[in-house]
Amino acid sequence: MKFIHFLMIATMFFPVLGCKEKHVGGQKQNVVKKQLPQPIADEKMLKKTLSDERVRRYIYPQRIVWQTPNTPQAKITGAEKLISSFAKQIMLNQSSSCKLVNKGKAPGLLLDFGKELHGGIQIMIGRMQSQQPVRLRVRFGESASEAMSDIGDGHNATNDHAVRDQTILAPWLGTVEIGNTGFRFVRIDLLDENRAVPVIGVRAVFLYRDLEYKGTFRCSDERLNKIWETGAYTVHLCMQDYLWDGIKRDRLVWIGDMHPETMTVMTVFGKHGIVPASLDLIKANTPLPGWMNGISSYSMWWLMIQYDWYLYQGDISYLRKQKKYILDLLNQLMQYIGRNNSEKLPETRFLDWPSNAHPKAINAGLHALLVLTLDRGAKICMALDDESWAKKCELAVRRLKQYVPDAGQSKQAAALMALAGLASPQKLNKNIMAVDGAHGLSTFYGYYVLKARALAGDYQGCLDIIRSYWGGMLDMGATTFWEDFDLAWMNNSCGIDRLPRPGENDIHGDFGNYSYKGFRHSLCHGWASGPTAWLSEYVLGIKPLEPGFRVVAIEPHLADLQWVEGTFPTPMGVIKVRHERNSKGVVVSTIEVPEGVRVKRKQ
């Protein structure tokens, strides 16, 4: 009877796809063909699934930044146990825990996981007197003060793009996982009154791509080494579903912002499919005559990335797939050259946020960017064996160069003008870019200012502003580089790794502009990674001269450094170099290149 009962239940839950009659002992029986669900083996199902290169790693808190003082209404005991080793599995007989008690007021504590992460957290709850789930409030923050903030307060705390402040239910004798954002700090509060909750452990669930850092950089200045590594890590975190601009806010593919990110990806990781995938995503969602992300300059940056991707990777097959869109976009851009040979690009006219209130800077910057784009367009067309279109681009560049705009004392505009060959890099550097150090710099266009000042031969000036500007973020506790930064913000401000004292400014909550006011400001923004690519290209001195690194220039510029060494990934292998100043001040280089790469010596 038990077997028959089981058979009846089984036929209720498993689909019968085919039956046939079988006679046993003169009786007719139905024999069920075994057909269990096999979604993983189903070819149709497999075609609809996507693999994910990302992995999960568990990170434990490094310290308790703050906790509510113990009172009769709210009490916390054993908080230090959250930063010591604890069991990874809930057990019936666990006695060691951090205990939160709410007798009318919510107790809370603030955890520091040591560095910026992408993902969420796990909270492990032990035995409670009541088996009912308990309400916890969880707040993520890129800074300690953001994790302490309330949504909509005077410092512009938000849940935009990723929910970072929410109430959750935690189970009796179980584990809850919450969050998908960028954070370093987490505050946890017990909301339910008359509840005592044993928190066995809290750990971050770090979601990232487990990639080898094929590119490396080391020099005699540890501050520069840290800056290179921080820029690399910033972009590494932004390599999520696609190449995002930020992991808390701006979890989007902003194609202009992606140019410095792409340069960092190629410098650190070499060829990675996330770059063409992101380029294709934007193209597929921007039928012409539309502008990528609604910004004309961003469509130009898409063409610039196409050129640099081909130059560094030598992937002509990928470039050929873009030909029709590229030619149509180039044709569209040429329509915006005015009768006086200046650009007449439509709204939205955008370079970067600090330039947004300066029309002269925007006009000059867009004009220079159009020159750079059409110049790269000519090179792309030659690679695609389309000489007629290359000549059209070259003619357009000659027209544009007949008009020289006023940079308006903008470092961003001056940098693009220098790179476009519209004016003397040396004069632009002396009169604009080198004035007042890093004042007026932006984390996005700082990369192009560095490139332009290098073109002017001012390598020492470049190292100085990298140390002060990007190094300034490190001084304020950064472990990734920010959406924007101004050295003036540092005056009387506390770093992101502690709470401000009375009379101090909050470097995160009290500053910012435009879309990044206060806590909405992203503290992990891939467009800020420029020094990583720049240091490898100009200090290590590694630059491709022919597509795919068939020919490479290796010309180091040490400035005040004693030595520098590192690696650079190419499609044919890793280039290894070391440059060291000898006792006579002469730089001696040791260079190792993979087979198929030819080094062009400086004449």
Buried (B, 14 or more C-beta within 10 A) or exposed (E): EEEEEEEEEEEEEEEEEEEEEEEEEEEEEEEBEEEEEEEEEEEEEEEEEEEEEBEEEEBBBEEBBBBBEEEEBBBBBBBEBBBEEBEEEBEEEBEEBBBBBBBEBBBBBBBBBBBBBBBBBBBBBBBBEEEEBBBBBBBBBBBBBBBBBEBEEEBBBBEBBBBBBBEBEBBBBEBBEBBBBBBBBBBBBBBBEEBBBBBBBBBBBBBBBEBEBBBBBBBBBEBBBBBBBBBBBBBBBBBBBBBBBBBBBBBBBBBBBBBBBBBBBBBBBBBBEBBBEBBBBBBEEBEEEEBBBEBBBBBBBBBBBBBBBBBBBBBBEBBEBBBEBBBEBBBBBBEBBEEEBBBBBEEEBBBBBBBBEBEBBBBBBBBBBBBBBBBBBBBBBBBBEBEEBBEBBBEBBEBBBEBBBEBBBBBBBBBBBBBBBBBEBBEBBEBBBBEEEBEBBBBBBBBBBBBBBBBBEBBEBBBBBBBBBBBBBBEBBBBBBBBBBBBEBBEEBBBBBBBBEEEEBBBBBBBBEEBBBBBBBBBBBBBBBBBBBBBBBBBBBBBBEEBBBBEBBBBBBBBEBEBBBBBBBBBBBBBBBBBBBEEEEEBEBEBEBBEEBEBEEEE
